[in-house]
Structures are given as C-alpha cells and as structure tokens.
C-alpha cells in the first residue's frame, strides 16, 4: 500500500502513466490500476522508476482485461520490451495476483 503523499510526490510519473494510457487507448480502470500498482511497488532508485511505471501499465491493462502487447506498452512508455518482460510478473505477484498460464 502507499501513502497519499506518494501520489503528490510522484505526480510526474502518474502523468506519464496517463499519457501512456491515452496512447494505448486504455480505459480508466486500467489506468487506475496501473497507478495503484506503480505507487505500491515504487522503487527507491530513480533509474528503476521508468521500468516500474512501464510494467505497471502493462499489468494494469492485463488485470483490467484490456491486454496490450509488451511491445506496444514499451513504445508508449519509452522502454524496451525486455524491460517489461523482466518486471511485469514481479509487480503482478507483489499485488497478490497470479500470472496467467499462457
């Protein structure tokens, strides 16, 4: 869980999640879940925040039933597909959810 002050402190990242959601045509539920996931798994290192943000967008869309490809999310968040591939399961599991069995 996160504090309300985290939302204020990281509003630039939340804005980036919203921009990515817009680019990916995600609904409000997927965007809201992405924000919650990002703030709940926020890394301390600044260099890890973009990767966490991107993976949170991917997982938020997945959980909301608006699945987008890792490549599409990577393009919308300015990270590599490999970055999302390496991080999304950890974020999903940190939220107490299980990864789909594809």
C-alpha positions as CSV (number, residue, x, y, z in Angstrom):
1,X,0.0,0.0,0.0
2,X,1.1,3.6,-0.5
3,X,0.6,6.9,1.3
4,X,-1.4,9.8,-0.2
5,X,1.8,11.8,-0.2
6,X,3.3,9.3,-2.6
7,X,0.7,10.4,-5.1
8,X,1.7,14.0,-4.8
9,X,5.4,13.3,-4.8
10,X,5.3,11.2,-7.9
11,X,2.7,13.1,-9.9
12,X,5.0,13.4,-12.9
13,X,5.1,9.6,-13.1
14,X,1.3,9.4,-12.8
15,X,1.1,11.9,-15.6
16,X,3.3,9.6,-17.7
17,X,1.0,6.6,-16.9
18,X,-2.0,8.7,-18.0
19,X,-0.2,9.6,-21.3
20,X,0.7,6.0,-21.9
21,X,-2.9,5.0,-21.2
22,X,-4.1,7.6,-23.7
23,X,-1.6,6.4,-26.3
24,X,-2.7,2.8,-25.7
25,X,-6.4,3.7,-25.6
26,X,-6.8,2.2,-22.1
27,X,-9.9,2.8,-20.0
28,X,-10.0,4.5,-16.7
29,X,-9.9,1.1,-14.8
30,X,-6.7,0.0,-16.4
31,X,-5.1,3.4,-15.8
32,X,-6.2,3.5,-12.2
33,X,-4.8,0.0,-11.6
34,X,-1.5,1.0,-13.2
35,X,-1.2,4.0,-10.9
36,X,-2.0,1.8,-7.9
37,X,0.5,-0.8,-8.9
38,X,3.2,1.8,-9.6
39,X,2.8,3.5,-6.3
40,X,2.6,0.2,-4.4
41,X,5.8,-1.1,-5.9
42,X,7.7,2.1,-6.2
43,X,11.5,1.5,-6.2
44,X,13.8,3.8,-4.4
45,X,16.2,4.2,-7.3
46,X,15.2,6.8,-9.8
47,X,16.6,4.8,-12.7
48,X,14.2,1.9,-11.9
49,X,11.1,4.1,-11.8
50,X,10.6,4.2,-15.6
51,X,10.8,0.4,-15.8
52,X,8.4,0.0,-12.9
53,X,6.0,2.5,-14.5
54,X,6.0,0.7,-17.8
55,X,5.5,-2.7,-16.2
56,X,2.7,-1.3,-14.1
57,X,0.9,0.0,-17.3
58,X,1.3,-3.5,-18.8
59,X,-0.1,-5.2,-15.7
60,X,-2.8,-2.7,-15.1
61,X,-4.1,-3.3,-18.6
62,X,-3.8,-7.0,-18.2
63,X,-5.7,-7.1,-14.9
64,X,-8.4,-4.8,-16.3
65,X,-9.0,-7.1,-19.3
66,X,-7.5,-4.6,-21.8
67,X,-4.4,-6.6,-22.6
68,X,-1.9,-4.8,-24.8
69,X,1.3,-6.3,-26.2
70,X,4.6,-5.7,-24.3
71,X,5.9,-4.1,-27.5
72,X,3.0,-1.6,-27.6
73,X,3.4,-0.7,-23.9
74,X,7.2,-0.4,-24.4
75,X,6.7,2.0,-27.2
76,X,4.2,4.1,-25.3
77,X,6.4,4.3,-22.2
78,X,9.8,4.6,-23.9
79,X,11.4,1.4,-22.5
80,X,12.5,-1.8,-24.2
81,X,10.1,-4.7,-24.4
82,X,12.7,-6.7,-22.5
83,X,12.4,-4.3,-19.6
84,X,8.7,-5.0,-19.3
85,X,9.2,-8.8,-19.8
86,X,11.6,-8.8,-16.9
87,X,9.5,-6.9,-14.5
88,X,5.8,-7.5,-15.0
89,X,5.4,-10.8,-13.2
90,X,7.1,-9.4,-10.0
91,X,4.7,-6.5,-10.0
92,X,1.7,-8.8,-10.5
93,X,2.8,-11.1,-7.7
94,X,3.5,-8.1,-5.4
95,X,-0.1,-7.2,-5.9
96,X,-1.1,-10.7,-4.7
97,X,-2.2,-11.9,-8.2
98,X,-1.0,-14.9,-10.2
99,X,0.4,-14.6,-13.7
100,X,-1.8,-16.1,-16.4
101,X,-0.8,-19.5,-17.6
102,X,-0.4,-18.9,-21.3
